[in-house]
Amino acid sequence: MTFIQAAILALFCYFGALTTPWILGTSGGWYTITRPLVAGLITGLVFGDVKTGVLIGIAVQAVYIGLITPGGVVPADLSFVSYLGIPLAMVAGATPEVAVSLAVGFGVIGVAAWQILSVGNAGWAHLGDKYAEEGDLEGIIRINYLAQIGTFVLRGILPFLVLFYGAGIADSLVGFLENQIPWLVDFLGILGGALPAVGIAILLFQIATTNIMLVWFLLGWVLVAFLKVPTVGIAVLGALAAVIYYQFFSKIEAEG
């Protein structure tokens, strides 16, 4: 990985951090460019291999498709998942399944980094309280910019060092495992293949509030898995079924 490539990816890691305001706040950063699917596309563009980047991004995105980060709660850190796990997996030539296992590991490490950052930012909050008591509006504005220093160190400088100096290590490590411990690579592939199912299950738990919703999901799964219906066709059928379902039950309620 070149210096420029590592720097670009590290900047995206910083811009997409949960506490970074520069790209339309959390809407453009955390909820857009930090999503693994988007990060896979960006990483693919940086490396000149969009197809591989998107395939890995899709696999990783499935794991975290049901991820919710209410308030300051971060079950898994997508900044490190997306801009450390995906690039290093691509550099190492890992399969999407192995890349998932690698990305999940970085997600756990990222949670620790988030906690360190949160503790450090508490000091800025106390300073803000002091300025508020004094009626110093400029001081309050100033500390919001100064507080970005810690975020840039943990989300920008640290990822750059890991990407630039760790790319060769990741490549050598994956090569060593494939040659010396192939069963471990197979295990990571199996684990990475199963983790997306966990993400889908979490999402279903959130949106399938009744048993009938699971029936519709299983119907769509059968159409895709066994009848090979394209996902666009499934989306159209789902929309039509939703309209019919709504009209049917709204009519019953109106008559009742």
N, C-alpha and C positions, 0 to 999 in steps of 0.2 A: 504494500500500500504506500502510495506516495505521500509526501508532506501535504500537498494541496488536497488530496482526497480525504486524508484524515482531518484536516482543518475544516473542510466543508461539512463533513458528517458531524464533527464536534459542534459546529455552529448550529446545525439543525437540532442536535440534542439539547443545546441550551435554549434555542428559540421555542422549542416545544415543551419545555419544562413547565410544571404545574404553576410555578410562581413567577413565570416570565410574562411581562405584559406587552411585549413589542409587536407581536403578530395577532392583532385583534384579541388580545387577552387569552383566556383559556379556550375560547371558541376556535380561533385560528391556530393556536399552538397545541395545547394538550389534547383537545378533542378533534384535531385535524391532522397536522403533520406528525404527531406522535403516534397515531394509530399504526400498527404494524403493516397493514396493507399499503398505506401511503408511504411509510418509511421504506418498505420494500421497493416501491417504485422509485423513490428518490435515490436509494442506494444503488439500484440497478442503473439509473442514469449516470451516477457518479462513476461507476465501474464499467459502464458501457455494455452491460448485460441485463437489460430490462426484464427479459423473460425469467431468468433465474431469480432476480430480485423479487418480482411479483409472486412467483410460485412459493418462495420462502415466506414472503409477507402474508400470503393467504393462509399458509399452514400455521404461522404464529398467531395471526389475527383470530383464527378459530378458537384458540385457547382462551383468549381474553375478550371474546365477543360479548360476554355477559358481565364484564368487569364494571363495577360501580365504585366511584371514589367520592363519597359524600363528605363535604367539608374537607378536613385535612387527613381523612383516612385513606391510606394508599395500600391496598392489599398486595399489589405488585407494581413495580415501577416501570412503566412503559418507556420512559426515556432511555433507560439502559437496555431494556428488552429490544427496542426498535433500532437504536443507533450504536449499540455495542454487539448484541447478539447476532443480528442479521448481517452486518458488514463482516464480522469475524467469521461467521459461518460461510459467507460467500468466498472470502479470501482463502479459507481452508478447503474449499471445494466440498463442503458437507452437503448431504442430501437434505431436503426440506424436513424430513422426520428427525434427523440428528440435529438440525438447526433449531428445531422446537425445544429440544432438551437443553441445548446451549443457551438459548434465549431465556428460558425459564430460570436458569441458574443466575443469569445477570439480573433478572427481575427481582430475585430475592436479595441480591447484593444491593440493588438500587434502593430497596426499602430501608436498609440500614443507613445509606447515604441521606435519604430523605429525613430520617429521624435526627441525624446529626445537624442537618441544615435547619430543621424546625427548632431545635434547641438553641442554635446560634441566633436565629431570627427573633427569638423571644427578647433578646437584649434590645433590638431595634424597636420592638413594641413598647417596652418600658420607656425608652427615650421619646417615643411618640407621645406617650401619656404626659411626659414632662412638658413637651412643647405645647400640647393641648391645654394644659393648665395655665401656661404662660401666654396663651393666645398667639403663639408663633406659627402662623400658617406656612410660611416659607420653610421653617425647620421641619415641619411634618412632610412637606413635599420632598425636601432634600433627602430625608432618611429613606423614603421609598425608593429613590434611585440608588442610594448607598447600599441598601439591603441587597441589591442585585450582585454585589461583589461576591458574596458567598455562593450564590446560585451559579454564577459564571465559573467559579473555581471548581465546584462539584459537577456541574453539568456541561462545562465547556473545556476547561483545561485538563481535568482528569480524564474524560473520555478521549481527548486528543492524544494524551500520552499512552493510554491503553491501546488505541487504534494504531498509532504510528509504530510503537515499539512492540506491541503484542501481536500484530498481524503475522509476523514470521513465526512466533511461538505457537500461535493457533494452528498455522499450517503444518508445522512440524509435529505438533501434538496429535492432530487428526491423522496425519500420515503414519505416525508411530502406532497409534491404536489400530488402524486398519491393517498394518503389517504384523504387529506383535500380539495384539489382543483383539482379534476380529469379533469375538463373541460379545465384547463390551460395546462395540459399535452397533452390532445387531440388537443388543438390548436397548441401547439409546434410541435406535430407530423404532423399535416396538413401542417404547415408552412415549416417544415423540408422536407416534401415530395414534396412540390412545388419548393423549392429553387434549386434542381438539374435541373429542367426544365429551370430555368433562366440561369444556367451555360451552358447548351446545346444550348440555344438560342444565347448566346454571342458567343459561338464557331461557330455556323452556320453563324452568321453575319460576322465573319471574313473570313470564307472559302467559303461560297456560294456567289460567286461574280455575278452569273447569276441566272435567275429563273429556268433554267433547272437543276441546282444543287439541288435546293429544291425539284424538282420532284424526283430525284434519292434518296434523303434522305427519302421522304415520302414513296417511294416504299419499301425501306429497313425497315422502321418502320411498314408498313402493313405486311410485311413478318414475322417480329418478333412478333408483337402484336396479329395478327389474325391467321396466318398460323403456328405459333410456330416453325419457321425455326431456328435452332441453329445459334448462332452468327458466328461460324466458317464457316458454309454454306453461310451466308450472306457475309462474307469477301471474300470467293472464287467467289461468284456471282458478287460482286462489282469489284473485280480485272478483271474478264472476261468482264464485261460491260465497264470498263475503257479502256481495250485494243481495244475492238470493236469500241467504241466511237472515240478513237484516230485514229484508222486506217481509219474509215469512213471519218472523217473530214480532215485528212491529204491527203487522196486521192482526195477529192473535191478541196482542195487548189492546189494540184499538177496539176490537170486537168484545173483549172481556170487560 
